[in-house]
Amino acid sequence: MGLEKSGFKLLLANELSPMASETFAYNHLGVNLSEPSSSDMSKVLWLSSQYARTDLSNRLRENPQEAVGLAKHHTSDIIDQEPTDSHLRRSLLIGSIKDLNDIIDNDPKDLRHRLRDGFGLGGVDLVSGGPPCQSFSLAGMRDHTNDRNQLPWEFAKFVKHAQPKIALLENVSGILRPFLIDGEKYYAWLEVSKAFCQIGYIPLCLHVNAKYVGVAQNRPRFIMIGLRKDVCKNFIASSEDEILIAALGESMLFQQKVVNDENLEAGLQYYDSEKDPEFFKSTIISTLVTHKDKLVTVKDAIDDLRSGGEKSSAYVKKLNKNFKNAHSPKGVTKLKEGENLNHELRRNSDKVKARFRIYQRLQQLTKDEARSVESHLKTQGNVTCLPAVLESIAEDWVMSLDGKVILNPTPEDVLSILDQLYTKKQTQRALNAAMPAPAALSIPDDACHYDESIESLRTLTVREMARIQSFPDWYHIRSKVTTGGKMRKFEVPQYTQIGNAVPPLLGVALGKVCKDILSVIQ
């Protein structure tokens, strides 16, 4: 959605999870997969499935890992239907990118050429994606027991097939931390960059934060913008952006070393929006730090959604005005005033509410004081909470484990509650209304509301998480709300879909960077 807002047109989408695909198809293609008879299904194709195309209900519940592989007992809509260029334009392919690459490799009708030609539209400007990269290395690729290690290479392989002018890769900050293979350190971001160098792309690596483009969340992310070598040379020759030219010049030297298998001790630099302010003064890259001096808060994002909430903020109005609902399925009614999609309140036990109230109180303490309470909770009292901290918490109301509000509690009351709230959870916290939300919000009970009323002692709704991520209110998150147990390994419910998504406003900013680069060479 962000890339389209910045001016790109969707040519083809690929998503592994049927559950996430249901949301994508509904909002971007106008296809309601839960009611196939009401939609034109020709734009949604499965790469591989254990079930026939007529058995859509089972396809939507299928473990995508079990669907991978073009085996004899699997069906493939691409192979079986041989879709035309017009069918493939603005379509969604559900399944593994590995299967997609295998189909392209073995297609007698030259699907590679058709893809590279934009299915008749004359070439591809951009391929964007977010394959899991944390443990990827070119050395690790030799270990075929780890399927996730292969995905960055499969993404690079698809880019090689499509030959876009720019390849855009997004990943979590963890990709910047080294991992070990046989006692040797590898940096996944560097290995990914080398993989793209090998297929003729010049990597520009960035560490950015979505909060600096106006998203109400502290969400640091690794971004690699890969320019096809001829595009990079053209940009350097035509641009007046000296900062970006210098960075790309260094990347071109690195790419040449990779291709020639030369010593790479000098490595490749990535540019951090916190640590490298001079680089982000580049005319084009400065798009990624437009809100550095004025952050959007979590209160800006969700305050009007709470019971008795206030009017929509400028942030919310901007989301709903700027992102238009152009592809909703036929027959879908527009939102009525006061109606909110995906805003079903979750029920929490009295014990959880008691814990949430403590977390709200921790927001009023210093970091050291809060740490004292957290240590007490996680060690069942073996690390005793400091008496002064108990007194600080007791300055406002708390809740007992049977749901009673305790006004003017004593430090002993607070200690008694803490002693009954042992938890293994490491990430739970209360939101701070005056700050962007924390990055870890993909699990429903990661955070509780900031509002200090009894009604707000709860986790966030899907809609509140979507607001924080910068999704407009018409965007309908589909499939199951949440999941658990073994199903968590492959199901992607509503909360996870939002938690894993690239915030649309970050998508807009990244799209603008790519558009600005392309505008220089055209």
N, C-alpha and C positions, 0 to 999 in steps of 0.2 A: 504493500500500500504506500509506503514511504517513497519507494523508487518511482512508482507511477505518479505520485504527487509532484516529484521533482522533474517529470517530463518524459520518463521512459515508458514504453508500451510493452506489456507482457506478451512474450512470444510463446513461452513454454515454462511450465512449473513441474517440479518433481518433489514429492514428499513420501517418506518411508511409511509413516503411520497412517492407517485408515482413519483413526479418530481425529487427528489434526487435519487430514484431508477433507473431512466432512465440514469443518469450519472454513477451510480455504475455498472449497467448491461453493459453499453457500454465499459467502460474502464477495468473492471475486469473479465467480462465473455464473452466479444466479442459479445454481443447481442444488436442489434439496435431496441429498442422498438418502435421507430417511423416508422420503416419499417419492420414489423414482418415477411413478406414473405421472407426477405433476411437473416433471422437468425434462428438458432435453439432455439426455445422458451422453450424447456423442462426444462431449468435450472432456469427459472423465474416463480415463483408460487405465486398467491395471497392467503393470509390466509382467507380473507373475502372481498366480494365486492357486491355492488348492481347490478353489471352488469355481463353478461356472459363472459366467457373467449374469445369468438369470438368478443366481443365489446371492443377491446383494446383501441380505441380512448377515449371512455368515462371512462374507468378505469384509464387512465393516467391523466384525469382532475378531478377525483373524490375527494371530500373532505374526507380525511382519517378518520376523526372523525365520519362521517356518515357511513363509511364502517365497523366500529368496531362492533363486535357482531355476533355470529354465528346464526343469526335469520333465520327463514324459508325462508324469501324472499331474503336472501343473498346466494351467491355461494362461495364455498371454493375449490380451486384447490387441496389442501391437502386431504380433505375428499372425493371429487369426483373422483380424479385420483389415490389415494393410491400409491404415488410414491415409487419406489424401492430405496434401499440404494444407488445404482449407480446414480440415478436421484438426490438424495438429496445431495450427495457429491459435494462440490463447487457449491452450488445453492444460489439463493437469494429469500427470502420469504418476500413479500410485505404486510405490514399490522401491526397491533398492537401486541406487545409481549404478551398482555393479551390474545388475541385470540390464539396465539401460545401455551401458557401455557394451555389454556382450551382444545385445540386439544390433547396435550400430556396427560392431565389428563384423557381424555375420549376415548383415542384411543384403540380399542380392539386388535390391532396388536402390542401392546407394543412399541409404538414409543419412549417412555422414555428409554427403554433398548437399542434400536437401536441408539438413540442419544448418550447415555452414552458410547456405544461401538465405537463411531466415525463412524457410518454407515459402520461397517466392518473393520475399520482401527485400532481398538484396543485402544480405550480410547481417551479422550480429554485433551490436555495440558493446554489450555488457553481459557477462555471466556472473551471477552472485550466488553464494552458498555458505553454509556453516557446518561443514563436516566435523565430527569430533576429532580433535587433533592432539589431545594432551599427552598421549604416549607414542605419538608417531615419530619414526625416524627412518631414514633410508636404510640404516642398519637393521632396525626392527622390522622393516618390511619383509625381511627374509624369513621371519617367523610367521607363518601363515595360520598359526593357531589363534591369533588375535585378530578377529575380523575388523575391529574398530581401527586397528593400525592401518588397514588397507584403505579406509574411506578417504583420507586426504589425497592419496594417490589416485583413487577412482575419480575424485573431483577434478584433479589435475588432468587426468586422462580425458574426461568429458570436455574440459576447456580446450584440450588439444584437438578434439574432434570438431568443436564448434568454431574455434579460432576467433573469438571475440576480440575487439580492440582492447577491452579492459576486462580483467578478472577481479572480482571483489570477494574476499574471504573474511568472515567474521567469526570470532571465537572468544572464549572466556579468558580472563587474565592469567589463569593457571598455565596457559600455554607458554608463558614467559619463564616459568620456573624449570630448572633442569630436572631430568630423570635419569636413572642409571640403567645401562645395559652392559652386563658383564663387568661391572665396576667402573665403567666409563660414562662420563657425563654427556648428555645430549640435550639440546635445547629444541623443543618441538617447533617453535616459531621459525627458528633458523633452518631446520630440516624441511619444513613446509616451503619456505622461501627457495631453498635449493631445488626442491622438486619442480617448482614453477620455472626456475632458471633453466632447468634441463629441457623444458618444452618451449623455450624461446620467449619467456616473459620476464620483465624487469620489475622486481618487487620493491614497493615502497611500504614500509612497515610502521604502523602507528599504534600507540596505546592511548586511547581516548576515553572520555567518560560521557555517558548520555546526559548527565545533569548539565553539562556545558552547552547542550543544544536545546535546553528548555524542557527536558523530561524531568518529572518529579521523582526521580530515583537516582541514587548514587550507584551508577552501573558502569564500572570500568570494563572496557572491552579491547581485545586485540583486533586490529584491522590490517589486512594486507591488500593493497591496491596494486595489481599486477598489470603493467602496460606491455602489450605486445611490442617486440623490439623495434619494429618499423614505426609504430605509433610513438614510442618513447623518443626515438631519434627525431621524428618530425616535430614533436612537442618542444624538445630542447632547441631545435633550430628556429622555431616560430614564436616561442613564448618570451615574455619580458619578466616573468616571475623568477628572479634570480635565486631566491631561497630554494624554490622547488627544483629549479634546473640543477643547482649544486647537489642536492640530495639524490636526484635521479642519475646524475653523472657518477656518483659513488656506487650506486646500485648497478649501473651498467658495467663498471669495472668488476664488481663482485660476480655478476652473471657470467662474464667472460672467464673468470677463474673457475667457476663451477663447470662450465662447458669444457674447459681445457684440463679439468681435474688437477688444478694447481693448489698450492698451499693456501688454506683459508684461515690462517691464524688471526688475521685482522678482522675476519668475520664481517657482519653486516650490522649497521646501527638501526635500532627502532627509535622513533621519536615519541616522547611522552608529553601529553598535554600539560602535565604538572611540572615536569623537570626541564622541558625544552621550550620555554615560552618564545624564544626568538624564532624557532622554526615555524611555530603556529602563527607568526605574523605574515607568513606567505599569503598572498592575495587569495589564492584558491583554498588553501588549507584552513584559513581563518574562519571559514564556514563552520568548522567543528568546535569553535570556542565562543560562539556568539553570546552565550548567557553566563560567561565565567564570572562576571561581576554581579549578576542578579539571578540567583538560583530560584527555581520554582519549588515550593514546599509541598509536603504531603497534604497539608490543610487546603492549599490551593486546588489540589486534585480531587479530594473526596469529601470536603466538609458539607457540601449540599446534599450528600447521600445519607447522612446520618439522620436519625429520628429527630425532628425539630431542627433540621439543618438550615443553613443560610442559603442565599441565592447563589447561583453558579458563578464561579470566579472567571476572570478574564482567560485563564488557562483553559478551562472547560469550554467556554464559548469559542475560543480559537480552534480547539480540536473539532468541535461539531460544525464549525463554519468552513474550515479549510479542507477537511476530509469529507468528500461527498459520497453518498451511497448511490453508486451508479449501477450496481449489478445485483441488487437484491432479487430473489426469486419472485416470479409472478404470484400474485395473490397474497403476498406478505403485507399485513397491515402496518401502516406507519405507527411509530410510538405515540401514544396519547400523552397528554401533559401529566407529569407526575409519575409516569410509568418508566421503569428501569429494567432493561434486559439483564439477565444473569446476576440479579441482585437479591437472591434468596439468602436470608440470614442463617448462619450456621448455629446449631445449638451446642452450648458448652455446659459441662457439669459445674456444680457449685465449687468443686475443688479447683477446676481449671480457672473459673472466674476469680477465685481467691488468689491464685498464682498471677493471673493477669493484673489484678489490682496492685500486687507487690511490684510487678514490672513497671506499671505506671508510676509508682512512687520512686522507683530507681531512676527514672528520667529526671527527677528533681535533685538527685545527689551528684557528687563528684564521681569521676571514673573510679577512683580508689575505693570510695564508699560502696559503689555499685558492685565492684569486684569482690568485696568482702561478703556481700549477700549472695552473689552467684556461687562463690566457693562454698558457703554454708549449704546452699541448696544441692550442690552436686556431690558433696561428700557426706550427706546425711548428718551434718552438724559436727563432723570431725574437725573441720576448720571453723572455729567459732566466729560468729558475726560480732563485730566490735560493738560494745555498749553504746557508744556515741552514735553509731549508725542506726541502731534500734530506736534510739530517741528521735532521730531525724525522721524515720519512717512514721513514728507514732504521732507526728505533728499533724497528720491528716487521717481521714478515715481509712479503714481496711475492711476486708470481708473475711468472715470465718468460713470454714470448710463446709458448713451446713447452710451457707447462703445468707447469713445475717450480716447486716452492716454494723460495724463497731465504730461508733463515734468516740473521739477522744480516747483512743486505745492507750494502754500502758506499754512500755518496752517489753514487759513480760508477755502481754497479749501478742505482740508482734513475733516474739521469739517462739511462742507456742504454735503460731501459724506456720512459721518457717520450718519448724521441726517436722511438720506433716506434709511438706511440699517437695520432698526429694524428687529430682528429675534427672534423667540422662540427657535431656535435650540440650544441645550446645548453642543453638541459634535463636531460641525464643527471646523476644524483647517486645517492648511497647514502642509504637511509633512516636516520633517526636514531631509534633505539629508544625514546628517552625523550621524543619529541615527536610531535605529530600528523603524519601524512604530508603531503607537499606537495600542492598542488591539481592540478598537471599530471601526471595518471596515465592519460590516455586511450590512450596508445601503450604497447605492452608493454615496450619497453626504455627508458622514461623513468626508471625507478628500479631499483636492485638492492637485494637484501636487506641488512639491517643485520647479520645474524649472521656473525661472523668465523670461519667454518669453510669449508673448501674446498667442501663440499657446498652451501653457501648463496651461492656466487658466481654468482648467477643473477638473472634478472628475476622479477617477481612472477607468480604464477598468477592466473587469472581469479577463483578463489575468494578469494585473498588480497585482491585489489582489491575484491571484493564485500564482504568483511568490513570493510575500511577505510571503505567507503561506508555501512556499517551494514545490509547485507542479511543476513537469517538464512540458515542453512546449507541449508535445504530449498529455497531459491529457485534454480531451475534456469535458468541462462543458456543460451539455445538458439542455433541456427544456427552459422555458421562461427566459428572461434576468432579468426582475424585475417585481414587482407587486405593488399593493396599495389598499387602502380602506379596505373593508370587506374581500377581498381575502387574505390580509396579514395574517389573523388569521390562515390560513391553508396552503396557497401555500408556496412552498420553491423554489424560483427562483434561478438563477445562482449566484447572489451576496450573497444571504443568504446561499446557499450551501457551498460556500467557507468560508464565515464568521463563519459558525458553525462547520466546519471540524476540526479534529485534524491535525495539520501540519504534513505532512509525516515524516519530520526529527525528530519530537518529537515522532512519532510512532516508528521510528527505534530505538531511544534511550530507550523508554519504553520496546520495544520488546527485546532489548539486556539485560536489567535488568532481565526480566523474563527468558530469555534463560540461563543467567548465574546462576540464582537460580536453574533452572532445571538441569543444567549440574553438579551441586554439588551432587545431589541426585541420579544421574543415574550411 
